[in-house]
C-alpha cells in the first residue's frame, strides 16, 4: 500500500511538472515570436512595420509599436529569467532596454478583452473552465527610439489523465513490483517455510537434516540457531534414553540371580514373598526398557486409514472393544508406535471398567480418537499426574489390578512425537474418556 500511494503521489507530481513545462513552452513560444518580430521590424523600412505587427498578432499574443513602453516600472520578472531569455534569443549584450513583467490575473475574466464573446466562450470550454492564470508583458526597445510592446496570457493546462498511458504505466509498474516482491519475499519466506517444516517434524527420536543457511542475515542466524538446538535436543534425549535402557538391561542379571537364590529359601511364606517381589521388579524393568524403546523408536511414517487401522487393532487384541464408525480419514503416522499407544490406553479402559468404547472423528486439521469407558473415572487434580512415569492411582500394587504406571507415559510420548497429544476427561455420565489427537498431513 505504501508503494501504491507513492506511485500515485509521483503521478500527481509529474502531472504538475507537465503543467509547468507546458506553461514554460507557451511562454517561450511567445518570446520567440516577439524576438522574430523585432528582427523583422528592424530590417524593413518604417512604412512596413505596421503590416508586420498586424500579421504577427493572434488571439493569444498581441503586438504593438509605441513611443512609450507598456512596462513602465521596474521589472517584475522573477530573477530576470524572461529578460535573460529574450536577450539570449536576440544575441543582445545589453545594448537595448528590455523590460518584462509576469503576474497572476483574475481567472474569472475573459481570456482577452479584445476577444469576441463567442470566441472567449469557446476558449473557456476548451480549457475546461480553467482560464488564463499568468499574464506576461514585454517592452523591447527598438532602434530609432520606439518600443515593441507584447502582451500574452497563458493558462495552467487542465489536469489530464491519459487513460492508455495511465493503464500502461500501472500494468508495467505492477509487473515490475510483483517480480521484485516475489524475489524479495521468496528470499525470506522460502527459508522460513523450510524452518517451519523442520520445526514441525522435530522429534526426540531422530535428528532432521541440517537446514541450509539462506535468506537475509537474521534468517540465516535463526536457521543456524535451530540447527544447533536440534542437535542438542536429539543428543540429550538419545543419551538419557541410552542410560535408561542400560540401567534396565543391567538390572536383569542381578534380578535373575536373586530369583534363583530365592528358590533356595526353605520357608514357604518367605520364599513366595521374595519371588513375588522379584517378579514385580522384573516386570518393572521390562516396562522401563519398553518405555526407553518407545522414546527411541525411529519407525518410518506411513499414510493409514484410521477406520481400517482400528479394525485391525481390534482383531489383534485378546479382549475386543466396541468401535463406533466415523468419517473416513487418513493420517500420516508411525503405525507400530500408534498401535502401541492405542493398545496401552484401551487396555487401561478394559482393566478398570471391563470394556472400552472407541470412536474417531475429523476435527479441523486433526483426527481425534476417543477411548471411553464406564469405570470410576479419575479425580480432576490427578488427570495430568497420571501421565508421569510409575504413577498409579490404584494403591494395591497388584499386577492383577494395574500395571507399573508407564502405559499412559508411553502413549503421551508417542502422540507428542507425532505432533499431537492425549487428553483425559471425566464423562458426565460416569467413566473416563481419553482423546488421542493426531495432526492430519497430506
N, C-alpha and C positions, 0 to 999 in steps of 0.2 A: 504494500500500500504506500509505503514511503517513496519507493521508486516511481510508482504511478503518479503520485502527487507532484514529485519533482519533474516528471515529464510534462505534466500539464502546465506547471509554472514556467518551464522552459519554453513551451509553445507560446504562452502569453507574452513572455519577454521577447521572443523572436518576432511575434506579430507587432509589438510596439516598436522594435528596431526597424521592421519593414516600413511602418508608418513614417518614422524619422527619415529613412532612406528615400522614400517617395517624395516627402516634402523637400528634402535637400535636392533631389533631382529636378523637381519643379522650379525651385529657386535658381539652380544652376542653368536651367534652360532659359529662364527669364534674363539672367545676367548675360548669358551668351548672346541672346538676341540683341540686348542693349549694346554690347560691345560691337557686334556686326553693324548695327545702325550707326554708331559713332564713326566707325571706319568709313562707311559709305558716305555719310554726310560730309566728312572732312575731305573726301576725294572728288566730290562733284561740285559743280557751280552752285552758288547760293540759291539760285532760282529753282533748283530741283529738290531742295531739302524738304519742302512741304510734301511733295509727292512721295518721297522715300518714307517719311514719317507716317503718312496715310496708309501706305502699303504695308508697313510693319505692324500697324495696330491690329489687335484682336480683341475678342470679348473679355479675355482674362488679362491681357497685358496692353497698357496704353502708353503711347509715346507722345511727347510734346516738346517743341523747341520754344524757349522763352528767354527773356533777358534776365530773369531772376530765378534762383534755384527754389524748387519746392521744399527741399530740406534746408531750412534757413537757420538751423541751430546746430549745436554740437552733435556729433554722430551718436546715435543710439544703437549702432551696430555692436553686438556683443563681441568684445575683444577684437573688433576690426576685421572679422573674418570675411564679411561680404566685400568691404572695400579692398582688402588684400586680394580677393579672388578676381575682382574686376580689373585691378591693376595688373595682375598676372596675365589675364586674357588680352589686355591692351599692350602688354610689354611696356608699361609705363614705369618710369623711375622717378615718380613724384614730381613730374613736370606740370601736372594739371591737378585741379582740385576735384576730388571725388567724395561725395557725401552719401551716406546710406543710413536708413532708419528702418527697423523692424519692430513691430509691436502687435500685441493681441488686439483683436477687434470684436465687437459685439456680433455673435453668430446669429442673432435674430434678424439682423438687417439683410437686405437683399445682397446678393453676391457683388453686384456693382450698381451704383446709382444710375449709370447710363445704360444698363441692360433693360430691354423691354420686359414687362411683367410676365408675358408668356414664356420668354426665354429664361427668365430668372426662375420661374416655377419648374420648368423642365430641368434646370440645373440643380434645383433643390431635390427633386425626385431622384435624379441620377446619383446624387451624393447621399441618398437615404436619410435626409434630414440633418446631416452633419455639414453645416455650411462653413464658409471660409473662416479660418481661425487666425491666420497670420497675414499681415499686410506689410509689403516691402516697397519702399520708395527709394529711388536713386536719383541723384543730381550729379551729372557728369559735365564738367566744364569743357566747352568746345573751343577750337581755335577761332579767333575772331571775337570772343567775349560772350557768346551766347551759352545757354545751358540746355542739355538734353535731360528732361525730366521723365522718369519711368515710374509707373505705378502698376503694381500687380498684387494679387491676393492668391494665396494657395491654402487649401484646407487640409486638415487631417483626413487621410483616406478612411473610408468606412471599415469597421472591423469585419474581416472576412475569414471564413473557414473553408478553404478549398476542400471539397469532400474527398475527391480522389487522392489528393496529396496527403490529407489527414489520415485517410484509411491506409494508404501505403506506408506512411510513417508508423502508424500504430501497429500494423502487421509486422513490418521489419523489426521494430523495436521489441515487439513481443517475442518474435522468434529468437532474436539475439539474447534477450533476457532469459528466456526459457532454457536455451542451451547453456548459458552461463550459470543459471541457478542449478540446472541438472548436474553440471560438473562439480560445482561447489558443494551442493548438498550430498552428492554421491560420495565425495571425499570424507564427509563427516558421518552420514548415516550408514554407509556401507560397513566401515569398521565397527560402528556401534551395533549394527544388526548382528554381525558375527559375534560380538561380545555378548549380546543378549542371549543368542542361541547357546553359546558356550556356558553362560551362567545358568541357563535353564537345564542343561544336561549335566552340570557339575554334580557329581555324587561321590560319596566316600569310597566307593568300591573300585574306581578306576580313574586315572588321570586322562583328561581330554587332550587333544593335540595342542601344541603351543601356538597361540594366535600370532599371526604376523603383525608387526607394528606398522600401521598405516594411518593416514589422515593427518590432521593438524597436530601440533606438538602436545596439546593437552590430551587428545585422544590417544596418541602414542603412549604417553605416560600412564594413562588409565589401563590400556591393554597390557603394558609391561607389568604393572602392579597386579592385575588379575592373574597373569601367568605365574607370578611368584606366589600369590595367595593360593592358587590352585595346587601348585606343587607342595606347598607347606601342609595344606589340609590333607591331601592324599597320603603324604608321607607320615603325618601324625596318626591318622586313622589306621593306616596299614601297620604301623609299629605297635599301636595298642592292641590291634586285633591279633597280631602275631604273638604278643606277650600273653594275651588271654588264652589263645589256643595252646601255647606252650605250657602254661600253667595247668590247663585242663588235661593235657596229654601226660604231663609228668606225674599227675596225681593218680593216674590209673595203676601204675606199678605198685606203690605202697598200699593202695586200697585192695588190690588183688592179694598181696601178701597178708594183709590184715584179715581178709576173708578166709584164707587158708588156715591161718593161726586160730581164728575164732572157732573153726570146726573142731579144734582140739580141746576146747573148754568142756570140762565134764559136766558142769551144772547146766541142765537143760534150759532153765529160765534165763540164765546169764548168756548162754550161747545164742539163744534165739534173739535176745535183745541186741547183742553185738552184731549178729548177722543182719538184723533189720536196719540198724543204723548204718552199717557199711553199704548195704544195698541202696539205701536212700542217698548216701553220699555219691555212690557210683552213678545213680540217675542224675544227680545234680551236675556231676562232671560232664555227663553226656549232653545235658541241656546246655551247659556252658559252651562246649565245643560246637553244638548246633547253632547257638547264638552267634559265635565267632564266625562260623561259616556263612551265616546269613549276612553279616556285615561285609564279608569279603567276597561275596558272590559276584562274579563278572559274567553272568549269563547274557548272551546277546538278546536284544529285544525283537519281538515279533508282533505282527498285527493279528489279533484274535477277535473272534466274535464272542461277546460276553455270554449270550444265550447258550451256544454250543460249549463254551468253556465251563460254565456252571453245570450243564447237563453231564459232561464227562466227569467233573469232580464229584457229583452226587453218586454216579455209578461206581466210582472207585473207593468211596468211603464205606467202612464196615457198617456204620449206622447212617441210614439215609436221612435226608432233610426235605422239608417242603419248599419247592421252588415255584414262585409266582412269576408267570411270564410277563415280560415288558417289551418295550420297543427294541428292535434290532439295532445294535450299535457296536462298532468296532473300536478297539483301543490298542495302543502300542505298548506292550509290557514285556517283562521277562516272565514267561509262563510258569516255570517251576517256582520262582520266588513268590509270585502272586498266589499260586496254588497253595503254597505252604502257609502264607499269611491267612488265606481264607480258611484253611483247614484248622489252624490254631483258634481262630475266632469261633468257627462253627462248633468245634469240639468243646470249647468253653460253654457255649449255649446248651449243648446237649448234656454236658456233665452237670450243670447246675439247675436245669429245668426239664430235662428229659426229652427235649426236642428243639429244633431250630427252624425258623421260617426265613427264607432268603428271597429278596426281591431286588430289582435293579431298574434304574431309570436314567435318562439323559437329562442333566441339569446344566443349562448354559453350555460351557465348553468342557464339562466334566461328566463322568459317569459315576453314579453313586450306587454302590451295592450295600443293601441294608440286611443285616443279620439280626433278627429279633427273636426273643424268647419270652416265656411266661414265668420266669423264675422270680426270685425275691428282689432282684434289682441291686443297685449299689447306692449307698448313701452319697448325696451330692458332693460333700467335701472330698470323697475318695475317688471320684470319677477320673481325675488326672493322675492320682498317685498310683493307681493300679498299673500304669504303663512303666513304672520304674522296675528295673530287673530285681527278681527274687522277692517281689511284694505279693503276698497272698492275704486276701481278706478272710479266707477260711482258715481258722486258727488251729485246726486239729493236726495239721502237718501230715495227714494221712495221704498216701498216694492214691488211695481209692476215692477220695473226695476232692482231690485237686492235684495240680502239678507242682512245679517249683517256682512259679511266678515269672517265667520267661516268655510264655506264649504271646502275650499282648505286646511285650517289648520288641520281640522279633517282628511281629506283624506291623507295628508302627514304623520300625526301622526300614522294612521293605517298602511300605507305602510312601514314606518320605523320600526314599531313594528313587521313586518314580515321579517325584514332584507332587505327590498327593498327601493324604493324611488319613487318620482314623479318629473318629469322634464317638464317644459313648454318651447316651442319653437314656434317662428312665422314661418308660412309657407311662402315660396317664392311666391306662387300663391295667397296669402291672407288668413287670418284667423289664428287660433291658434291651436296648437297640444299639447296635454298633454300625456306624456308617463309614464304609470304606470309600474314599474319594480318590478317583484317578483322573488325571487330565486326558482329554481326547486329543490325539495328534494325528495329522494327516498321514 
